[in-house]
């Protein structure tokens, strides 16, 4: 049995590693396609690009790992069935469950490693990736001057080069506008020719200009409308140095991103979720007290001495009633009550307007706080979403294995043909149900548990059904067996009305 276990594990390891890195490569290509505009033309060094791709690949593991397990398990048992190795082992008295046993143990280990990765490594990878991606997207475009185009990449300067030599260094018909004084084009330098070169430390670029002029408008500090002198200075050779330190990649402190919910482990998420729930409960209770004190006079000046517990439940009922009333977009004129008959017409109008203004203020206050509560609740859901995501990844690996391995034993086809097609179909079904459940949970249409585990609830029966079919040698793809099944089903349906 040990030799069979080693043989099965070796047959599984190759396709698993291959499919995992293929899936990872495809996801990386999708990432590059999405952010290509933020990466190209910024003069990024290769270590920066490789580090960004490494962090990005780590964040794609939760997507690539389930697909790799599904496809590799299907390919492994498909190859065993196609080469009659599975039949030979069955003929020797080895059941499918025993053949799958080493891979089940291996899948459990992979699932445990996936959980540890999701809880300990993925938050750090997300932090490094998001911080570096932010810095790259904020990076200026690399210094690049084209012919006949005004270049303003250097702060407070605009440079125009009429023509560039074949060597890329020699320039002709040069104009440099100096805006350091922030008073327009009062300083302009022109030259017939020159050349560009980097300094020794690569931190600045030096323009050496020949046969040109420097023009300066001297602006009077007393009155802008006064006549001001105009200076023109001719030169045979002039050197102008521009600082290029702004083109270096500036790193942002990673502490600014650490509090994001995707960069927390389970222990930190538990603390954040408890803290956010407590703050939301305190915020609602404080709102109940202040709202009804202000508008309904439910408490006197010394109500702070009374216990708050007696007020929470009725305040909650009244707050829901006011929230339902706040759905109306308009407030209609109130009917004049008999008590207003004691006042003259002007006083009645004043009292009515005062009541309408108070009602409008109350409605606006309810709407504002309702939106604030929903925002805080949405933030709590995001933290709970990440918390569940760390567990669903491990469970998905097991479920997809129990789908791929039995399906491979049933179809008995290996390679990258039919197994890839079937794997893609099952993975798309898993991904669609997962995304649908997550979105419904985030907006509150489903509970967080139901939404996050929806894909597992849907695919678990499928995996158990396929495992039963594979271990019992029941025909699954035999058209004749399905025809007999539907005949029995229709025959039973036709017999019920007669009874």
C-alpha positions in Angstrom: 0.0 0.0 0.0 2.9 2.4 0.7 4.1 2.1 -2.8 0.7 2.8 -4.1 0.4 5.8 -1.9 3.8 7.1 -3.0 2.8 6.5 -6.7 -0.5 8.4 -6.3 1.2 11.3 -4.5 3.9 11.5 -7.2 1.2 11.4 -9.9 -0.6 14.3 -8.1 2.4 16.5 -7.2 3.4 17.3 -10.8 0.0 18.5 -12.1 -0.6 20.4 -8.9 2.6 22.4 -9.1 2.1 23.0 -12.8 -1.5 24.1 -12.6 -0.9 26.3 -9.6 1.8 28.3 -11.3 -0.1 28.5 -14.6 -3.1 29.9 -12.7 -0.8 32.3 -10.8 0.8 33.4 -14.1 -2.6 34.1 -15.7 -3.7 36.2 -12.7 -0.4 38.1 -12.8 -1.0 38.9 -16.5 -4.5 40.2 -15.6 -2.9 42.4 -13.0 -0.3 43.8 -15.5 -3.1 44.4 -18.0 -5.1 46.3 -15.4 -2.2 48.5 -14.1 -0.1 48.8 -17.2 -0.7 52.5 -17.5 0.5 53.1 -13.9 3.8 51.1 -14.5 4.9 52.1 -18.0 7.0 55.2 -18.6 8.0 55.8 -15.0 11.5 54.5 -15.1 11.0 51.9 -12.4 14.0 49.8 -11.6 13.7 46.0 -12.1 14.0 45.3 -8.3 10.9 47.5 -7.7 8.9 45.8 -10.5 9.9 42.3 -9.4 9.1 43.1 -5.7 5.6 44.4 -6.8 5.0 41.3 -8.9 6.1 39.1 -6.0 3.7 40.8 -3.5 0.9 40.7 -6.1 1.4 37.0 -6.7 1.1 36.3 -3.0 -2.3 38.1 -3.0 -3.5 35.9 -5.8 -2.9 32.6 -4.0 -6.4 32.4 -2.6 -7.7 32.4 -6.2 -5.1 30.1 -7.7 -4.9 27.5 -5.0 -8.5 26.1 -5.2 -8.3 26.1 -9.0 -5.0 24.2 -8.9 -6.4 21.6 -6.5 -9.5 21.1 -8.6 -7.7 20.7 -11.9 -4.7 18.6 -10.6 -7.0 16.1 -8.8 -9.1 15.8 -11.9 -6.1 15.3 -14.1 -4.5 12.8 -11.7 -7.5 10.4 -11.5 -8.3 11.0 -15.1 -4.8 9.8 -16.1 -5.1 6.8 -13.7 -8.4 5.9 -15.3 -7.2 6.5 -18.9 -4.2 4.2 -18.5 -6.2 1.5 -16.7 -4.1 1.9 -13.5 -7.2 2.7 -11.6 -8.9 -0.4 -12.9 -5.9 -2.5 -12.0 -5.9 -1.2 -8.4 -9.6 -1.9 -8.1 -9.1 -5.4 -9.4 -6.5 -5.9 -6.7 -9.1 -5.2 -4.1 -8.2 -1.6 -3.4 -11.2 0.7 -3.2 -11.3 4.2 -4.5 -11.4 5.6 -1.0 -8.1 3.9 -0.2 -6.6 5.2 -3.4 -7.8 8.7 -2.5 -6.6 8.4 1.1 -3.1 9.8 0.7 -4.4 12.7 -1.4 -7.1 13.4 1.2 -4.4 13.6 3.9 -2.4 15.8 1.5 -5.4 18.0 0.8 -6.1 18.4 4.5 -2.4 19.5 5.0 -2.7 22.0 2.1 -6.0 23.3 3.6 -4.2 23.9 6.9 -1.3 25.6 5.2 -3.8 27.7 3.2 -5.4 28.8 6.5 -2.0 29.7 8.0 -1.1 31.5 4.8 -4.3 33.4 4.8 -4.1 34.4 8.4 -0.4 35.2 8.8 1.2 35.8 5.4 -1.6 37.3 3.3 -2.1 40.3 5.5 1.6 41.2 5.3 1.6 40.6 1.6 -1.5 42.9 1.2 0.2 45.6 3.2 3.4 45.4 1.2 1.6 45.2 -2.1 -0.9 48.1 -1.5 1.8 50.4 -0.1 4.2 49.7 -3.0 1.4 50.0 -5.6 0.3 53.3 -4.1 3.8 54.7 -4.3 4.2 53.4 -7.9 0.9 55.0 -9.0 2.0 58.3 -7.4 5.4 58.2 -9.1 6.0 60.8 -11.8 6.7 59.8 -15.4 10.3 59.4 -16.2 12.2 62.4 -17.6 11.6 62.3 -21.4 11.7 65.3 -23.6 10.2 64.9 -27.1 10.8 67.2 -30.1 8.4 70.1 -30.4 6.5 69.4 -27.2 6.5 71.5 -24.1 7.7 69.4 -21.2 6.5 70.4 -17.7 7.6 67.3 -15.7 10.2 69.3 -13.7 8.5 71.5 -11.1 8.4 75.2 -11.9 10.0 74.7 -15.3 8.7 74.3 -18.9 11.2 73.0 -21.5 10.8 72.9 -25.3 13.3 71.3 -27.7 12.8 71.9 -31.3 15.0 69.1 -32.5 17.1 66.3 -31.0 20.2 64.7 -32.5 20.6 61.1 -33.4 22.6 60.5 -30.2 19.7 61.6 -28.0 21.9 64.1 -26.1 22.3 66.9 -28.6 19.4 69.4 -28.8 18.6 72.4 -31.0 16.2 75.4 -30.7 15.9 75.2 -27.0 13.5 77.2 -24.8 13.4 77.1 -21.0 10.6 78.9 -19.1 11.4 79.6 -15.5 8.3 79.8 -13.3 10.0 79.7 -9.9 8.7 83.2 -9.1 5.2 82.1 -10.0 4.6 85.2 -12.0 4.2 83.8 -15.5 6.8 83.8 -18.2 9.0 86.5 -16.9 12.2 84.5 -17.2 12.9 82.7 -20.5 16.2 81.2 -21.8 16.7 80.4 -25.5 19.6 78.8 -27.3 20.4 77.6 -30.8 22.0 74.3 -29.6 23.2 72.4 -26.6 23.4 68.9 -25.1 22.0 67.1 -22.0 23.9 64.9 -19.6 23.3 63.4 -16.2 25.3 64.3 -13.2 27.7 61.8 -11.6 25.2 61.0 -8.8 22.3 60.6 -11.3 20.3 63.0 -9.2 20.2 65.9 -11.6 20.4 66.7 -15.4 22.6 69.4 -16.8 21.7 71.4 -19.9 24.8 73.0 -21.6 23.5 75.6 -24.0 25.3 77.5 -26.7 24.6 80.8 -28.5 21.5 82.0 -26.7 19.8 84.7 -24.7 18.2 85.0 -21.3 15.2 87.3 -21.1 13.9 88.7 -17.8 10.9 91.1 -17.1 11.7 93.1 -13.9 8.4 93.5 -12.1 8.1 96.5 -9.8 7.0 95.8 -6.3 5.3 99.2 -5.9 2.8 99.1 -8.7 2.2 96.3 -11.2 1.0 98.8 -13.9 4.2 100.8 -13.8 6.5 100.5 -16.7 9.1 97.9 -15.9 12.5 97.2 -17.5 13.3 94.3 -19.8 16.6 92.6 -19.5 18.3 90.5 -22.2 21.6 88.8 -21.6 23.5 87.1 -24.4 25.8 84.1 -23.7 28.1 81.8 -25.7 27.7 79.0 -23.2 25.5 78.5 -20.2 24.9 75.5 -17.9 21.6 74.9 -16.2 21.1 72.2 -13.6 17.7 70.6 -12.9 17.0 68.5 -9.8 15.7 65.0 -10.6 15.2 63.8 -7.0 11.4 64.1 -7.5 11.6 61.3 -10.1 12.9 58.8 -7.5 10.4 56.4 -6.0 9.3 57.9 -2.7 8.1 55.2 -0.2 5.1 55.9 2.0 5.1 54.7 5.6 3.4 51.3 5.8 1.8 52.3 9.1 -0.7 54.4 7.2 -2.2 51.2 5.6 -2.0 48.8 8.6 -5.5 49.5 9.9 -7.2 48.4 6.7 -9.4 45.3 7.2 -7.5 43.2 4.5 -4.3 43.6 6.4 -5.4 42.1 9.7 -5.2 38.6 11.0 -8.0 36.8 12.9 -7.0 38.0 16.3 -6.8 41.6 15.2 -10.1 41.3 13.3 -11.8 40.0 16.4 -10.6 43.0 18.4 -11.7 45.4 15.6 -15.1 43.8 15.2 -15.8 43.9 18.9 -14.7 47.5 19.1 -16.7 48.6 16.1 -19.9 46.9 17.4 -19.4 48.5 20.8 -18.9 51.9 19.3 -22.0 51.5 17.1 -24.1 50.4 20.1 -22.9 53.4 22.1 -23.6 55.7 19.2 -27.1 54.4 18.8 -27.9 54.7 22.5 -26.4 58.2 22.7 -28.5 59.2 19.6 -31.6 57.9 21.2 -31.1 60.0 24.3 -30.2 63.2 22.6 -32.8 63.0 19.9 -35.8 62.5 22.1 -34.6 65.0 24.7 -34.4 67.6 22.0 -37.6 67.0 20.1 -40.0 65.1 22.3 -39.0 66.3 25.8 -38.8 62.8 27.1 -36.3 63.7 29.7 -35.9 66.5 32.1 -32.7 68.3 33.0 -31.9 65.7 35.6 -32.5 62.6 33.5 -28.8 61.9 33.5 -29.2 60.7 37.1 -31.7 58.1 36.0 -30.6 54.7 34.7 -30.4 54.5 30.9 -31.6 51.0 30.6 -35.3 51.9 31.1 -35.1 54.2 28.1 -33.3 52.1 25.6 -36.1 49.8 24.6 -38.9 52.4 24.2 -36.4 54.8 22.5 -35.5 52.0 20.1 -39.2 51.6 19.2 -39.8 55.3 18.7 -36.6 55.6 16.7 -37.8 53.0 14.3 -41.1 54.7 14.0 -39.5 58.1 13.3 -37.2 56.4 10.7 -40.2 55.0 8.9 -41.8 58.4 8.9 -38.6 59.9 7.6 -39.1 58.1 4.3 -41.6 60.8 3.2 -39.9 63.5 1.1 -42.3 66.3 2.0 -43.9 67.5 5.2 -47.5 68.6 4.7 -49.2 71.5 6.5 -50.5 70.3 9.8 -54.2 70.5 10.5 -54.9 73.4 12.8 -55.7 71.9 16.2 -58.4 73.2 18.5 -55.8 74.4 20.9 -54.7 77.0 18.2 -58.1 78.6 18.3 -56.9 80.4 21.4 -54.4 82.4 19.3 -54.9 84.9 16.6 -54.0 84.2 13.0 -50.5 85.5 13.0 -49.6 83.5 16.1 -51.2 80.4 14.6 -49.0 80.8 11.5 -45.9 81.2 13.6 -46.7 78.2 15.8 -47.4 76.1 12.7 -44.2 77.2 11.0 -42.2 76.4 14.1 -43.7 72.9 14.3 -42.9 72.3 10.6 -39.4 73.5 11.0 -38.9 71.2 14.1 -40.3 68.3 12.2 -38.0 69.0 9.2 -35.0 69.2 11.5 -36.0 66.0 13.1 -36.4 64.2 9.8 -33.0 65.5 8.5 -31.4 64.4 11.8 -32.9 60.9 11.5 -31.8 60.6 7.8 -28.2 61.8 8.6 -27.8 59.4 11.6 -29.4 56.5 9.6 -26.8 57.0 6.9 -24.1 57.2 9.5 -25.2 54.0 11.2 -25.3 52.2 7.8 -21.8 53.3 7.0 -20.5 52.0 10.4 -22.5 48.7 9.9 -21.0 48.4 6.4 -17.5 48.8 7.9 -18.3 46.0 10.4 -19.5 43.7 7.6 -16.2 44.3 5.7 -14.2 43.1 8.7 -16.5 40.1 9.1 -16.1 39.3 5.4 -12.3 39.1 5.7 -12.7 37.0 8.9 -14.9 34.4 7.1 -12.7 34.5 4.0 -9.8 33.1 5.9 -11.8 29.9 6.7 -13.7 29.6 3.4 -10.4 29.3 1.5 -9.4 26.2 3.4 -12.8 24.6 3.1 -13.0 25.4 -0.6 -9.8 23.5 -1.2 -11.3 20.3 0.4 -14.6 20.6 -1.4 -13.0 21.1 -4.8 -10.7 18.2 -4.2 -13.7 16.0 -3.6 -15.2 17.2 -6.8 -12.1 16.9 -9.0 -10.9 13.5 -7.8 -14.2 11.6 -8.2 -14.9 13.4 -11.5 -11.5 12.3 -12.9 -12.2 8.7 -11.9 -15.6 8.9 -13.6 -14.6 10.5 -16.9 -11.2 8.6 -17.1 -9.6 11.3 -19.2 -6.2 12.9 -18.4 -4.1 15.7 -19.9 -5.2 19.3 -20.4 -8.2 18.7 -22.6 -11.5 17.6 -21.1 -10.2 18.0 -17.5 -9.5 21.6 -18.1 -13.0 22.2 -19.5 -14.7 20.4 -16.6 -12.5 22.2 -14.1 -13.3 25.6 -15.5 -17.0 24.9 -15.4 -16.9 23.8 -11.8 -14.6 26.7 -10.8 -16.8 29.2 -12.6 -19.8 27.9 -10.7 -17.8 28.1 -7.4 -16.6 31.6 -8.2 -20.0 32.9 -9.2 -21.8 31.6 -6.2 -19.0 32.9 -4.0 -19.1 36.4 -5.4 -22.9 36.4 -5.3 -23.0 35.4 -1.7 -20.3 37.8 -0.7 -22.0 40.8 -2.3 -25.3 39.9 -0.8 -23.7 39.6 2.6 -21.8 42.9 2.3 -25.0 44.9 1.6 -27.0 43.0 4.3 -29.3 41.0 2.0 -28.0 37.8 3.6 -26.3 37.1 6.9 -22.6 37.1 6.8 -22.4 33.4 7.5 -24.9 32.5 4.8 -23.4 34.7 2.2 -19.8 33.7 2.8 -20.5 30.0 3.0 -23.0 29.9 0.1 -20.6 28.4 -2.4 -19.6 25.7 0.1 -23.2 24.9 0.8 -23.9 24.6 -3.0 -20.8 22.6 -3.9 -20.6 20.3 -0.9 -23.6 18.1 -1.9 -22.1 18.0 -5.5 -18.8 16.7 -4.1 -20.5 14.1 -1.9 -22.6 13.0 -4.8 -19.6 12.6 -7.1 -17.7 10.8 -4.4 -20.5 8.3 -3.9 -20.8 7.7 -7.7 -17.1 7.1 -8.0 -16.7 4.8 -5.0 -19.8 2.7 -5.9 -18.9 2.5 -9.6 -22.3 3.9 -10.4 -22.6 5.1 -14.1 -22.7 8.8 -14.3 -22.1 9.6 -17.9 -24.0 6.6 -19.3 -26.9 7.9 -21.4 -28.8 4.7 -21.0 -28.8 4.8 -17.2 -30.0 8.4 -17.3 -32.8 7.5 -19.8 -34.0 4.7 -17.4 -33.8 7.1 -14.5 -36.1 9.7 -16.2 -38.4 7.0 -17.4 -38.9 5.8 -13.8 -39.3 9.4 -12.7 -42.0 10.1 -15.3 -43.7 6.8 -14.6 -44.0 7.6 -10.9 -45.3 11.1 -11.7 -48.0 9.6 -14.0 -49.2 7.0 -11.5 -49.8 9.6 -8.7 -53.0 11.2 -10.2 -54.6 7.8 -10.8 -54.2 6.9 -7.2 
